[in-house]
Amino acid sequence: MSGTDQPRTRLTPPEGATPPVRHPDAPAPGELLGAHYDGCFGCGTGQPHGLHLEARAGDGVSITAEFTVKAAHQGAPGLAHGGVLATALDETLGSLNWLLRVIAVTGRLETDFLAPVPLGTVLHIEARVTAVHGRKIYSTAVGRIGAPDGPVAVRAQAVFVEVKVDHFIDNGRTEEIQAAMADPDQVKRARAFEVNP
Ligand SMILES: CCCCC/C=C\C/C=C\C/C=C\C/C=C\CCCC(=O)SCCNC(=O)CCNC(=O)[C@H](O)C(C)(C)COP(=O)(O)OP(=O)(O)OC[C@H]1O[C@@H](n2cnc3c(N)ncnc32)[C@H](O)[C@@H]1OP(=O)(O)O
């Protein structure tokens, strides 16, 4: 790789990175987070074939989540599609930002697939922020088959990049943005981001 083929940033935090700070108003450990947007493929209830991933706050800046592999999520017959598994990890990692009260998008996501995940499996995911450096948030996730201490099937390392709410307003389609703004819970959440940076 050379020039523009190089990744923007390494997955290991640079010198000067600091430990993440859990926001004082973050949901208590064990609390269900709920969907951040009804139309989200990862967590939204309005997506019939979505992942319907359920995330809970953990201790520190960590999240646990469960995702059940359904027929619509197959790649090979009877096995979860790798991209769908990466999505489940991405969604769980994205939920971590709610504990920091920061809005951030995935900049880089590296996934290791260690074991196939059969249809019907409940994938138990745990994700954690390891460090913060400027707008960059470094995090890791692991997905286990069948139980929180089950065999490891997937792992990920990620860098999320903090953005302003304008990122969504400027880049999203007007129709969906207006619908999201009309959802009282979304407005509350967007406000919370803006008054509690
Ligand atoms: C209106 C109602 C809406 C309400 C919304 C309210 C709340 C929303 C709540 C939650 C929604 C949030 C997420 C959804 C949750 C889960 C879903 C899973 C997450 C995703 O699925 S999300 C979709 C996929 N994701 C993208 O769609 C990103 C596309 N992309 C961009 O939008 C830009 O590319 C961006 C913003 C990433 C950067 O652009 P930029 O211009 O702002 O930043 P800039 O270039 O200045 O870089 C600043 C520092 O970040 C480093 N950096 C930059 N890019 C990097 C990269 N790719 N990898 C590693 N490091 C990177 C630089 O190296 C520099 O580091 P340093 O400061 O050390 O030099």
The ligand as an SDF file (V2000), in Angstrom:
LIG
                    3D

 69 71  0  0  0  0  0  0  0  0999 V2000
  -31.2070   15.2070   12.4620 C   0  0  0  0  0  0  0  0  0  0  0  0
  -31.4290   14.1000   13.4310 C   0  0  0  0  0  0  0  0  0  0  0  0
  -30.2190   13.2560   13.5610 C   0  0  0  0  0  0  0  0  0  0  0  0
  -29.9460   13.1050   14.9990 C   0  0  0  0  0  0  0  0  0  0  0  0
  -28.6480   12.3660   15.1380 C   0  0  0  0  0  0  0  0  0  0  0  0
  -28.3480   12.3430   16.5720 C   0  0  0  0  0  0  0  0  0  0  0  0
  -27.6640   11.3690   17.0920 C   0  0  0  0  0  0  0  0  0  0  0  0
  -27.1320   10.2560   16.2760 C   0  0  0  0  0  0  0  0  0  0  0  0
  -26.8970    9.1320   17.1860 C   0  0  0  0  0  0  0  0  0  0  0  0
  -26.2330    8.1180   16.7750 C   0  0  0  0  0  0  0  0  0  0  0  0
  -25.8030    8.0220   15.3520 C   0  0  0  0  0  0  0  0  0  0  0  0
  -24.3810    7.7170   15.2710 C   0  0  0  0  0  0  0  0  0  0  0  0
  -23.9550    6.5800   14.7780 C   0  0  0  0  0  0  0  0  0  0  0  0
  -24.8700    5.4970   14.4480 C   0  0  0  0  0  0  0  0  0  0  0  0
  -24.6260    4.4130   15.3990 C   0  0  0  0  0  0  0  0  0  0  0  0
  -24.2020    3.2470   15.0530 C   0  0  0  0  0  0  0  0  0  0  0  0
  -23.9670    2.8860   13.6550 C   0  0  0  0  0  0  0  0  0  0  0  0
  -22.6100    2.3640   13.5670 C   0  0  0  0  0  0  0  0  0  0  0  0
  -21.6800    3.4820   13.2200 C   0  0  0  0  0  0  0  0  0  0  0  0
  -21.6070    3.6870   11.7210 C   0  0  0  0  0  0  0  0  0  0  0  0
  -21.6700    2.7930   10.9450 O   0  0  0  0  0  0  0  0  0  0  0  0
  -21.3630    5.2990   11.1710 S   0  0  0  0  0  0  0  0  0  0  0  0
  -21.4640    5.1380    9.3670 C   0  0  0  0  0  0  0  0  0  0  0  0
  -20.1670    4.7970    8.6940 C   0  0  0  0  0  0  0  0  0  0  0  0
  -19.2040    5.8490    8.7570 N   0  0  0  0  0  0  0  0  0  0  0  0
  -19.2550    6.9520    7.9930 C   0  0  0  0  0  0  0  0  0  0  0  0
  -20.1660    7.1460    7.2340 O   0  0  0  0  0  0  0  0  0  0  0  0
  -18.0860    7.9330    8.1000 C   0  0  0  0  0  0  0  0  0  0  0  0
  -17.7640    8.5450    6.7350 C   0  0  0  0  0  0  0  0  0  0  0  0
  -16.6090    9.4210    6.8620 N   0  0  0  0  0  0  0  0  0  0  0  0
  -16.7360   10.7280    7.1900 C   0  0  0  0  0  0  0  0  0  0  0  0
  -17.8020   11.2670    7.3080 O   0  0  0  0  0  0  0  0  0  0  0  0
  -15.4330   11.4750    7.4170 C   0  0  0  0  0  0  0  0  0  0  0  0
  -14.3790   10.9160    6.7070 O   0  0  0  0  0  0  0  0  0  0  0  0
  -15.0640   11.5370    8.9410 C   0  0  0  0  0  0  0  0  0  0  0  0
  -16.1730   12.2820    9.7280 C   0  0  0  0  0  0  0  0  0  0  0  0
  -14.8500   10.1430    9.5360 C   0  0  0  0  0  0  0  0  0  0  0  0
  -13.7350   12.3270    9.0960 C   0  0  0  0  0  0  0  0  0  0  0  0
  -13.7860   13.4960    8.3540 O   0  0  0  0  0  0  0  0  0  0  0  0
  -13.4600   14.9250    8.9930 P   0  0  0  0  0  0  0  0  0  0  0  0
  -13.1790   15.8690    7.8640 O   0  0  0  0  0  0  0  0  0  0  0  0
  -14.5120   15.3310    9.9440 O   0  0  0  0  0  0  0  0  0  0  0  0
  -12.1800   14.6760    9.8750 O   0  0  0  0  0  0  0  0  0  0  0  0
  -10.6330   14.8820    9.5640 P   0  0  0  0  0  0  0  0  0  0  0  0
  -10.2830   14.4170    8.2080 O   0  0  0  0  0  0  0  0  0  0  0  0
  -10.3090   16.3020    9.9190 O   0  0  0  0  0  0  0  0  0  0  0  0
   -9.9410   13.9040   10.6400 O   0  0  0  0  0  0  0  0  0  0  0  0
  -10.0600   14.1250   12.0480 C   0  0  0  0  0  0  0  0  0  0  0  0
   -9.1830   13.1010   12.7520 C   0  0  0  0  0  0  0  0  0  0  0  0
   -9.7640   11.8000   12.5280 O   0  0  0  0  0  0  0  0  0  0  0  0
   -8.8600   10.9490   11.8170 C   0  0  0  0  0  0  0  0  0  0  0  0
   -9.6110   10.2140   10.8080 N   0  0  0  0  0  0  0  0  0  0  0  0
  -10.4160   10.7340    9.8520 C   0  0  0  0  0  0  0  0  0  0  0  0
  -10.9380    9.7630    9.1160 N   0  0  0  0  0  0  0  0  0  0  0  0
  -10.4780    8.6140    9.6250 C   0  0  0  0  0  0  0  0  0  0  0  0
  -10.6620    7.2650    9.2470 C   0  0  0  0  0  0  0  0  0  0  0  0
  -11.4370    6.9150    8.2320 N   0  0  0  0  0  0  0  0  0  0  0  0
  -10.0620    6.3180    9.9740 N   0  0  0  0  0  0  0  0  0  0  0  0
   -9.2920    6.6520   11.0030 C   0  0  0  0  0  0  0  0  0  0  0  0
   -9.0570    7.9290   11.4030 N   0  0  0  0  0  0  0  0  0  0  0  0
   -9.6470    8.8860   10.7040 C   0  0  0  0  0  0  0  0  0  0  0  0
   -7.8730   11.8700   11.1630 C   0  0  0  0  0  0  0  0  0  0  0  0
   -6.6220   11.2290   10.9570 O   0  0  0  0  0  0  0  0  0  0  0  0
   -7.7770   13.0180   12.1480 C   0  0  0  0  0  0  0  0  0  0  0  0
   -6.9170   12.6290   13.2110 O   0  0  0  0  0  0  0  0  0  0  0  0
   -5.8230   13.6810   13.7830 P   0  0  0  0  0  0  0  0  0  0  0  0
   -6.6490   14.7880   14.3780 O   0  0  0  0  0  0  0  0  0  0  0  0
   -5.0650   12.9070   14.7990 O   0  0  0  0  0  0  0  0  0  0  0  0
   -5.0340   14.1150   12.6160 O   0  0  0  0  0  0  0  0  0  0  0  0
  1  2  1  0
  2  3  1  0
  3  4  1  0
  4  5  1  0
  5  6  1  0
  6  7  2  0
  7  8  1  0
  8  9  1  0
  9 10  2  0
 10 11  1  0
 11 12  1  0
 12 13  2  0
 13 14  1  0
 14 15  1  0
 15 16  2  0
 16 17  1  0
 17 18  1  0
 18 19  1  0
 19 20  1  0
 20 21  2  0
 20 22  1  0
 22 23  1  0
 23 24  1  0
 24 25  1  0
 25 26  1  0
 26 27  2  0
 26 28  1  0
 28 29  1  0
 29 30  1  0
 30 31  1  0
 31 32  2  0
 31 33  1  0
 33 34  1  0
 33 35  1  0
 35 36  1  0
 35 37  1  0
 35 38  1  0
 38 39  1  0
 39 40  1  0
 40 41  2  0
 40 42  1  0
 40 43  1  0
 43 44  1  0
 44 45  2  0
 44 46  1  0
 44 47  1  0
 47 48  1  0
 48 49  1  0
 49 50  1  0
 49 64  1  0
 50 51  1  0
 51 52  1  0
 51 62  1  0
 52 53  1  0
 52 61  1  0
 53 54  2  0
 54 55  1  0
 55 56  1  0
 55 61  2  0
 56 57  1  0
 56 58  2  0
 58 59  1  0
 59 60  2  0
 60 61  1  0
 62 63  1  0
 62 64  1  0
 64 65  1  0
 65 66  1  0
 66 67  2  0
 66 68  1  0
 66 69  1  0
M  END
$$$$
